[in-house]
Amino acid sequence: MTAPGHHHTLEIRNLSVRAGGTEILSGINADIRCGEVTALVGPNGAGKTTLLLAILGLVPYTGEIRFCRAAEHGEGAPRIGYVPQRLDFDRNTPMTVLDFFALSSQRYPVIFGHSARSRRSARESLTRVDADHLVSRPLGKLSGGELQRILLALALRDNPDILLLDEPVSGVDLSGEALFCDFLGKIHSETRFSLLLVSHDLSVVGRHADRVICLNRRIICQGATTEMLTPENLEAMYGSGAHLVSHGPAEEHGHLHGPPASGESEGKKG
Amino acid sequence: MTVESLLAPLFSAMGHLLPFGFAEPLFMKRAIVALLCVAPAAAAVGVPLVHFRMAFFSDAIGHSAFTGVAIGVLLGVHPLLTMVAFGLFVAWAITLVKGRTELSPDTVIGVFFSTVIALGIAVISAQKGLTRNLQAYLYGDLLAVSETELLWMAALLFGVAAYLFLAFNRIMLIGVHEGFAKSMGVPVRALEISFALVVALVVTTAIRAVGILLVTALLVVPAASARNIARGAVSAFWGAVAIAVASGLSGIAASYYLDTATGATVVLFAAAFFAVTAMLKGIFGG
């Protein structure tokens, strides 16, 4: 279903974000191609989350973000799915997974119960990510990996044109990570939405991404994955001393280890 | 049709529904109706408020009433009107500043909190006769509620119910994650401001019942108690409303016989619900 000639789903032109007097992102020009997996990589504080928030319209920016909808996806504004890095809700919140789904799928308040339609839609979405057994569990009692599967199921429910994934494997154990990536690969090959993936994990990027955008407050480089992850580019992005390490001969999981972090962390508004 | 004739059938019906000594005098009937409007409205708003971790916000709005009343007396306007208006203004200002700064929300609220109190104290200290007036607002004066105020409280209850009917789902979604809610098409900023304003309306109205010092309890304690035992959104919400009504009725009855301040007694009953539900959670593992 991928359109030939690379339609762009998203075109970012000369985008800058300032907060508290500092420039978090400057002069960003990038394209997200239709149906492709684009990875956004860069060190902590590079502005990766901020770029996603700008695309979502949650931080003020200058420049332009254009959404282009391919004709075969129908009329109207493109739908954006978003899986945040972590949820900032209170773990004691009395809310089941079904409640959480119903919040966005039924008109009347969930305090009056769940409509048959929202029950059905929740079950369908959860089955898609093999998580239908979680439907009546409290949201706060789920593990990191389970929660990410729920969020993924919800983000995919309305068939998004673009899916934004912020650090999909952070805080998740290795098996959970593999599971998550497998689901994502499977679902993506079925529906071919455009995927913008923020990741620290270059082995995930290497295995799943068609294209890479290297970011450190500005675009360092962008292009096909195989051409971009070169030692020169990594050094330009993370500073000298950056190298790929592997966690064992049998495993392909590699993590990028940069020089010691400057203590700068990427905040929510960041 | 006068306000009195509007409420007369309700009061006579109450004689049959609550055939107890404490519910006989007219001022007690008014107080009970007032509480049955204000307590559920406060508890209902309290559910998303606790979900949002906004207890401190509601406290700041409560304390802004101090200044609102003082301004009313200064300008010769009815203090209730200026209290509500000033509460709405402070709620709007806090929400606006919170969205435009990198400071944490509790820091922003802390700054507003102390500023409004300082302003209130400055105005009050310059107006000698005001301190006596203020007592009713500090501790609440449920037994002196007028029938016009009763209608206002009933309107508030319906208003809150209508607002929550339209916005509850989306507000809860924002409480889980702002960006996630936005990606689901929720108008985050508009709902944040509207919710802050609804909280301000409820808080300033509830001050009449329990006073500035205790008003946050009316919003937070029933929701927190229900949270101890609720498994999902349905039980959390209706549990909070039921606990608010139960502690309202038992508090007002107890205050009649014990001759204690009504607002404080109601809050003590709500706190007892919290203690019991917390123990149940401990026993059954929540």
Interface residues (C-beta under 8 A of the other chain):
Chain A: A19 G20 L52 L53 L56 G57 L58 I80 G81 Y82 V83 P84 L87 D88 F89 D90 N92 T93 P94 M95 T96 L98 D99 F100 A102 L103 S104 Q106 R107 Y108 P109 V110 I111 F112 G113 P138 L139 L151 L154 A155 L164 G267 K269
Chain B: H51 R53 E102 L164 F165 F168 N169 R170 M172 L173 G175 V176 H177 E178 G179 F180 K182 S183 M184 V186 V188 A226 R227 A230 R231 G232 A233 V234 S235 A236 F237 W238
